[in-house]
Amino acid sequence: MRILMLSSTVPYPPGYGGTEVRTFYLAQGLSRHHAVTLVTQPTPLTLPGDLAMLRQQVTTLALFPRLDEAGWRGWLGRYGTALRQGAPLNVVYRYERSLHDWVNAQVMRRQFDIVTCEHGVNAIYVPPQPRGPHDWPIPTVLNAHSFATNTLREPSSSRETWRDRLRRPLSRSLATRYERRFAQQFSRLVVTTAEDAAQGQALCHGVPVSVVANGVDLTQFPRRTVDPGGRDLVFVGAMDADHNQEAMRWFVATVWPLLRQRYRDMTLTIVGDRPTPSILALAQQPGIQVTGRVAAVVDWLQAATVCVLPLQTGFGIKNKTLEALAAGVPVVGSDRALEGLPVDGVHPCCALRANTSDEFLEAIARLLDDADLRHTLAKRGRSLIVQHYTWGQMVRAYSEALQHTIAEFSPHNQTPRR
């Protein structure tokens, strides 16, 4: 296959964020057997060395600028564009006309067999159906990861500013309009969980939906051989992401005081790129460390007694959960952190579930006080990843979805979808 993959964010290094991890490993894996052209938009913060490394992982790397007019004029301009196009602000922020024109020209010359949008923000570059043989003559796939409509339905955070509260209804309306157009744009949707598949089918009646979960690079996340013991907690995630910040602020405010009362020597290490001032401020409390970017996340996971994942928002399978399980670290996670994973219930227990402060306190205490339970969860968690959640398995599933889409596509038979 000749595959054109659109990714507005640079998917390297692969630990940068969940979307980037998924895009990198799928692009790298597909490139071993297919011709993959990856299109992305570096920012001033993108390192030349990262682009050089990424170029080695795909057949062709095509780079386009991402223009950002600063100040209130730029903000108003993006806002107006969002209203005119019915697109969310984060989509308009990344939109680049020269990229749009290039993609259209390449498709019309049939330089590719299929186009994939690696995240919904890239859907703006795909025209709506129906398509005739002289319009958009190749199939398109949206690798949705998750749906913004779901996220924006969640209760507002108590830490939201008045501007956030005013913007949320408009953002939800724009996201809903934008995502409903997916039915007219794409030949297939790909999502990470059964829950998101149901959401995709509700949004896009009649569009095939495939589930391709996230995975783990087992060479980057080997299972640890020794339980370090102790009372050391770890959280891993990009620390400029709202859902990670919210999780850590909630945990430190509500659970951490209870834990420190019971275990005076307990520590919490917050590991992840780009910590914001509110996250850096958490390190002022006794026992808490904020690392910023680290060379190898797995080293920090394996040094911890327990990995805590108190996510309150977000949808889809979480890379951070898979990586902790692969590394052989016992996990205490919320419903959001464990979404889409068979870690409890009728399956052998691989992680402990907690949502309230008391539930987190008791689950963490169980693990700290029971080395056998830690060993059992670590063994089962690693086994779950090896059997079902490696990137090799996900690449094969994604490749099959793309091949089915090409086989089923006929530009002459495309009809409007309702």
C-alpha positions as CSV (number, residue, x, y, z in Angstrom):
1,M,0.0,0.0,0.0
2,R,1.0,3.6,-0.6
3,I,-0.2,5.3,2.5
4,L,-0.5,9.1,3.2
5,M,-0.6,9.7,7.0
6,L,-1.6,13.1,8.3
7,S,-0.4,14.1,11.7
8,S,-0.4,17.8,12.7
9,T,1.8,17.1,15.7
10,V,5.3,15.7,15.3
11,P,5.1,12.1,16.6
12,Y,8.7,12.0,17.9
13,P,10.0,11.3,20.4
14,P,7.3,8.7,21.0
15,G,7.0,9.5,24.7
16,Y,5.8,13.1,24.0
17,G,2.1,12.3,24.4
18,G,-0.5,9.6,23.8
19,T,-1.5,10.7,20.3
20,E,2.2,11.0,19.3
21,V,3.0,7.5,20.7
22,R,0.2,5.9,18.7
23,T,1.0,7.7,15.5
24,F,4.7,7.0,15.7
25,Y,4.4,3.2,16.3
26,L,1.7,2.8,13.7
27,A,3.7,4.8,11.1
28,Q,6.9,2.9,11.9
29,G,5.3,-0.5,11.8
30,L,3.4,0.1,8.5
31,S,6.7,1.4,6.9
32,R,8.2,-2.0,7.3
33,H,5.9,-3.4,4.6
34,H,4.3,-0.4,2.9
35,A,5.3,3.0,1.5
36,V,4.3,5.5,4.2
37,T,4.4,9.2,3.6
38,L,4.0,11.0,7.0
39,V,3.0,14.6,6.9
40,T,3.5,16.7,10.0
41,Q,4.0,20.3,11.2
42,P,7.0,21.1,13.4
43,T,6.9,24.0,15.9
44,P,9.7,26.2,17.0
45,L,10.2,23.8,19.9
46,T,10.7,20.8,17.6
47,L,14.4,19.6,17.7
48,P,16.1,19.0,14.4
49,G,17.5,15.8,15.8
50,D,14.0,14.5,16.4
51,L,13.0,15.2,12.8
52,A,16.1,13.4,11.6
53,M,15.3,10.4,13.7
54,L,11.6,10.4,12.6
55,R,12.8,10.6,8.9
56,Q,14.5,7.3,9.4
57,Q,11.4,5.5,10.5
58,V,9.1,6.2,7.5
59,T,9.4,6.1,3.8
60,T,9.0,9.8,3.3
61,L,8.6,12.7,5.8
62,A,6.9,15.8,4.5
63,L,7.1,18.9,6.6
64,F,4.8,22.0,6.6
65,P,4.8,25.1,8.8
66,R,2.3,25.8,11.5
67,L,1.6,29.5,11.5
68,D,0.5,31.2,14.7
69,E,-0.3,34.9,14.6
70,A,0.2,36.0,18.2
71,G,-1.8,38.5,20.2
72,W,-5.5,39.3,20.3
73,R,-5.7,39.8,16.5
74,G,-4.5,36.2,16.0
75,W,-6.9,35.0,18.6
76,L,-9.8,36.8,17.0
77,G,-8.8,35.6,13.6
78,R,-8.8,32.0,14.7
79,Y,-12.1,32.4,16.5
80,G,-13.7,33.9,13.4
81,T,-12.3,31.1,11.2
82,A,-13.6,28.5,13.7
83,L,-17.1,29.9,13.5
84,R,-17.1,30.2,9.7
85,Q,-15.8,26.6,9.2
86,G,-17.7,25.0,12.1
87,A,-14.3,23.7,13.4
88,P,-13.0,23.6,16.9
89,L,-10.3,26.2,17.9
90,N,-7.6,23.5,18.3
91,V,-8.3,22.4,14.7
92,V,-8.1,26.0,13.3
93,Y,-5.0,26.6,15.3
94,R,-3.1,23.9,13.4
95,Y,-4.7,24.4,10.0
96,E,-2.3,25.3,7.2
97,R,-3.5,26.2,3.7
98,S,-0.4,25.0,1.9
99,L,-0.7,21.6,3.5
100,H,-4.3,21.5,2.4
101,D,-3.4,22.3,-1.2
102,W,-0.6,19.8,-1.3
103,V,-2.7,16.9,0.0
104,N,-5.4,17.6,-2.5
105,A,-2.9,17.8,-5.4
106,Q,-1.2,14.5,-4.3
107,V,-4.6,12.7,-4.0
108,M,-5.8,14.0,-7.4
109,R,-2.7,12.7,-9.0
110,R,-3.4,9.4,-7.3
111,Q,0.0,9.3,-5.6
112,F,-1.4,7.2,-2.8
113,D,-3.8,4.3,-2.3
114,I,-5.3,5.6,1.0
115,V,-5.2,8.7,3.3
116,T,-5.3,8.3,7.1
117,C,-6.0,11.2,9.5
118,E,-4.1,10.4,12.7
119,H,-6.5,12.2,15.0
120,G,-9.6,14.2,14.4
121,V,-7.8,17.5,14.1
122,N,-6.5,16.4,10.7
123,A,-10.0,15.8,9.3
124,I,-10.1,19.4,8.1
125,Y,-7.9,18.3,5.2
126,V,-10.4,15.7,3.8
127,P,-13.4,16.9,1.8
128,P,-17.0,15.6,2.4
129,Q,-18.6,12.8,0.4
130,P,-20.2,12.0,-2.0
131,R,-17.2,11.8,-4.2
132,G,-17.2,11.1,-7.9
133,P,-14.2,9.6,-9.8
134,H,-13.0,13.1,-10.6
135,D,-13.3,14.5,-7.1
136,W,-11.5,12.6,-4.4
137,P,-10.7,9.2,-5.9
138,I,-9.1,7.3,-3.0
139,P,-10.5,6.1,0.4
140,T,-9.9,7.8,3.7
141,V,-9.6,6.6,7.2
142,L,-9.9,8.5,10.5
143,N,-7.9,7.1,13.3
144,A,-10.0,8.9,15.9
145,H,-8.2,7.9,19.1
146,S,-11.2,9.4,21.0
147,F,-14.0,11.9,20.4
148,A,-13.9,15.5,21.6
149,T,-17.7,15.5,21.9
150,N,-17.4,12.9,24.7
151,T,-14.7,14.8,26.5
152,L,-16.6,18.1,26.4
153,R,-19.7,16.6,27.8
154,E,-17.9,15.8,31.0
155,P,-18.5,18.0,34.1
156,S,-16.5,21.2,34.2
157,S,-13.6,21.3,36.5
158,S,-13.9,23.5,39.6
159,R,-10.5,25.0,38.5
160,E,-11.9,26.3,35.2
161,T,-11.7,30.0,34.8
162,W,-14.8,32.1,33.8
163,R,-13.3,32.2,30.3
164,D,-13.2,28.4,30.2
165,R,-16.8,28.2,31.3
166,L,-17.9,30.6,28.7
167,R,-15.9,28.8,26.0
168,R,-17.0,25.3,26.8
169,P,-20.5,25.4,25.3
170,L,-19.2,26.9,22.1
171,S,-16.4,24.4,22.0
172,R,-18.8,21.6,22.5
173,S,-21.1,22.9,19.7
174,L,-18.2,23.3,17.3
175,A,-16.8,19.9,18.1
176,T,-20.2,18.2,17.7
177,R,-20.7,19.8,14.3
178,Y,-17.2,19.0,13.2
179,E,-17.4,15.3,14.3
180,R,-20.8,14.8,12.7
181,R,-19.2,15.6,9.4
182,F,-17.0,12.6,9.7
183,A,-19.8,10.5,8.2
184,Q,-19.5,12.5,5.0
185,Q,-15.7,12.5,5.0
186,F,-14.4,9.0,5.8
187,S,-14.6,5.5,4.4
188,R,-13.8,4.0,7.8
189,L,-13.3,5.0,11.4
190,V,-10.7,3.4,13.6
191,V,-11.0,3.8,17.4
192,T,-9.2,2.3,20.5
193,T,-12.1,0.9,22.6
194,A,-15.5,-0.7,22.2
195,E,-17.0,2.3,24.0
196,D,-15.6,4.7,21.3
197,A,-16.8,2.3,18.6
198,A,-20.3,2.8,19.8
199,Q,-19.8,6.5,19.9
200,G,-18.4,6.4,16.4
201,Q,-21.4,4.4,15.1
202,A,-23.8,6.9,16.7
203,L,-22.0,9.8,15.0
204,C,-21.5,8.2,11.7
205,H,-24.3,5.9,10.7
206,G,-23.3,3.4,8.1
207,V,-19.6,4.1,8.3
208,P,-17.5,0.9,9.2
209,V,-15.8,1.2,12.5
210,S,-12.7,-0.9,13.5
211,V,-11.2,-1.2,17.0
212,V,-7.4,-1.0,17.1
213,A,-6.2,-0.6,20.6
214,N,-3.0,1.1,21.7
215,G,0.1,-1.0,22.4
216,V,3.5,-1.2,24.1
217,D,7.0,-1.5,22.7
218,L,8.2,-4.4,25.0
219,T,11.8,-3.6,24.3
220,Q,11.3,-0.1,25.7
221,F,9.3,-1.3,28.6
222,P,10.7,-4.6,29.9
223,R,9.3,-6.2,33.0
224,R,11.3,-5.5,36.1
225,T,12.9,-8.4,37.8
226,V,12.9,-7.1,41.4
227,D,10.1,-5.5,43.5
228,P,11.8,-2.5,45.1
229,G,9.5,-2.5,48.1
230,G,9.3,0.7,49.9
231,R,6.4,3.3,49.8
232,D,7.1,5.1,46.6
233,L,4.3,6.2,44.2
234,V,4.7,7.3,40.6
235,F,2.5,9.0,38.1
236,V,3.6,9.3,34.4
237,G,2.2,11.6,31.7
238,A,2.7,14.7,29.7
239,M,2.3,17.4,32.4
240,D,0.9,20.1,30.2
241,A,-2.1,18.0,29.3
242,D,-5.2,19.2,31.1
243,H,-6.4,15.7,32.2
244,N,-3.0,14.8,33.7
245,Q,-2.8,18.1,35.6
246,E,-6.3,17.7,36.9
247,A,-5.5,14.2,38.0
248,M,-2.5,15.2,40.0
249,R,-4.0,18.3,41.6
250,W,-7.0,16.2,42.7
251,F,-4.8,13.4,44.0
252,V,-2.4,15.7,46.0
253,A,-5.3,17.7,47.4
254,T,-7.5,14.8,48.5
255,V,-5.6,11.5,48.7
256,W,-2.0,12.6,49.5
257,P,-2.8,14.0,53.0
258,L,-4.5,10.8,54.0
259,L,-1.5,8.7,52.7
260,R,1.1,10.8,54.5
261,Q,-0.8,10.5,57.7
262,R,-0.6,6.7,57.5
263,Y,2.9,6.5,55.9
264,R,5.2,9.3,56.9
265,D,8.0,8.2,54.6
266,M,5.9,7.9,51.5
267,T,7.0,9.6,48.3
268,L,5.2,10.6,45.1
269,T,7.1,11.3,41.9
270,I,5.4,13.0,39.0
271,V,7.2,12.2,35.8
272,G,6.5,13.9,32.5
273,D,7.4,16.5,30.0
274,R,6.5,20.2,30.3
275,P,5.2,20.5,33.8
276,T,3.1,23.7,34.2
277,P,3.6,26.1,37.2
278,S,0.6,24.5,39.0
279,I,2.3,21.1,38.8
280,L,5.8,22.4,39.7
281,A,4.2,24.0,42.8
282,L,3.2,20.5,44.0
283,A,6.8,19.7,44.7
284,Q,6.8,22.2,47.5
285,Q,4.9,19.6,49.6
286,P,7.0,17.1,51.6
287,G,7.6,13.8,49.8
288,I,6.6,15.1,46.3
289,Q,9.0,15.3,43.3
290,V,8.4,16.7,39.8
291,T,11.0,15.5,37.3
292,G,10.1,17.2,34.0
293,R,11.3,15.3,30.9
294,V,13.4,12.2,31.7
295,A,15.6,10.0,29.5
296,A,13.7,6.8,30.1
297,V,10.2,6.7,31.7
298,V,10.5,3.0,32.3
299,D,13.3,3.6,34.8
300,W,11.1,5.7,37.0
301,L,8.2,3.3,36.7
302,Q,10.3,0.3,37.8
303,A,11.8,2.2,40.7
304,A,8.3,2.8,42.2
305,T,6.3,0.5,44.5
306,V,3.0,1.5,42.9
307,C,1.8,3.5,39.9
308,V,-1.2,5.7,40.6
309,L,-3.4,6.8,37.7
310,P,-6.2,9.0,39.2
311,L,-7.5,10.3,35.8
312,Q,-10.9,12.1,36.1
313,T,-11.4,12.9,32.4
314,G,-10.4,11.6,29.0
315,F,-11.6,8.7,26.8
316,G,-9.8,5.8,25.1
317,I,-7.1,3.3,26.1
318,K,-4.3,5.1,28.0
319,N,-0.7,4.5,27.0
320,K,0.5,5.3,30.5
321,T,-1.6,2.4,31.8
322,L,-0.4,-0.1,29.3
323,E,3.2,0.9,29.9
324,A,3.0,0.6,33.6
325,L,1.5,-2.9,33.3
326,A,4.2,-3.9,30.8
327,A,6.9,-2.7,33.2
328,G,5.6,-5.0,35.9
329,V,4.4,-2.2,38.2
330,P,1.2,-2.6,40.2
331,V,-1.4,-0.1,39.1
332,V,-4.2,1.6,41.0
333,G,-6.3,3.4,38.4
334,S,-9.6,5.2,38.0
335,D,-12.3,4.1,35.6
336,R,-10.9,6.6,33.0
337,A,-7.4,5.2,33.4
338,L,-8.5,1.6,33.0
339,E,-11.1,2.2,30.2
340,G,-11.1,-0.5,27.6
341,L,-8.9,-2.9,29.4
342,P,-10.0,-6.3,30.9
343,V,-8.1,-5.8,34.1
344,D,-10.8,-6.9,36.6
345,G,-14.3,-8.3,36.7
346,V,-14.5,-11.8,35.1
347,H,-10.9,-11.6,34.1
348,P,-7.9,-12.4,36.3
349,C,-7.3,-9.2,38.2
350,C,-4.3,-7.2,36.7
351,A,-4.9,-3.8,38.5
352,L,-6.9,-2.3,41.3
353,R,-9.7,0.1,40.5
354,A,-10.3,3.3,42.6
355,N,-12.3,6.5,42.0
356,T,-12.8,8.2,45.3
357,S,-10.1,9.4,47.8
358,D,-11.0,6.6,50.2
359,E,-10.8,3.9,47.5
360,F,-7.4,5.2,46.4
361,L,-6.2,5.2,50.0
362,E,-7.3,1.6,50.7
363,A,-6.1,0.2,47.3
364,I,-2.7,1.7,47.7
365,A,-2.5,0.5,51.3
366,R,-3.4,-3.0,50.2
367,L,-0.5,-3.1,47.8
368,L,2.0,-1.5,50.1
369,D,1.2,-4.0,52.8
370,D,1.1,-7.1,50.6
371,A,4.1,-8.0,48.6
372,D,2.5,-11.2,47.2
373,L,-0.4,-9.1,45.8
374,R,2.1,-6.8,44.2
375,H,3.9,-9.7,42.6
376,T,0.6,-11.3,41.3
377,L,-0.6,-8.1,39.8
378,A,2.7,-7.4,38.2
379,K,2.9,-10.9,36.6
380,R,-0.7,-10.8,35.3
381,G,-0.3,-7.2,34.0
382,R,2.7,-8.1,32.0
383,S,1.1,-11.2,30.6
384,L,-2.0,-9.2,29.5
385,I,0.2,-6.8,27.5
386,V,2.3,-9.5,25.9
387,Q,-0.7,-11.5,24.8
388,H,-3.0,-8.6,23.6
389,Y,-1.4,-5.2,23.6
390,T,1.9,-5.1,21.7
391,W,2.5,-2.6,18.9
392,G,3.2,-5.4,16.5
393,Q,-0.3,-6.7,17.0
394,M,-1.8,-3.2,16.6
395,V,0.1,-2.5,13.4
396,R,-1.2,-5.8,11.9
397,A,-4.8,-4.9,12.9
398,Y,-4.4,-1.3,11.5
399,S,-2.9,-2.6,8.3
400,E,-5.8,-5.1,7.8
401,A,-8.4,-2.2,8.4
402,L,-6.6,-0.1,5.7
403,Q,-6.5,-3.0,3.3
404,H,-10.2,-3.8,3.8
405,T,-11.0,-0.1,3.2
406,I,-9.2,-0.1,-0.1
407,A,-10.8,-3.3,-1.2
408,E,-14.3,-2.0,-0.4
409,F,-13.9,1.5,-1.8
410,S,-15.4,2.5,-5.2
411,P,-15.6,6.2,-6.0
412,H,-18.4,5.5,-8.4
413,N,-20.6,4.0,-5.7
414,Q,-20.2,6.6,-3.0
415,T,-23.6,8.0,-1.9
416,P,-24.5,10.7,0.7
417,R,-24.7,9.4,4.2
418,R,-27.3,10.7,6.7
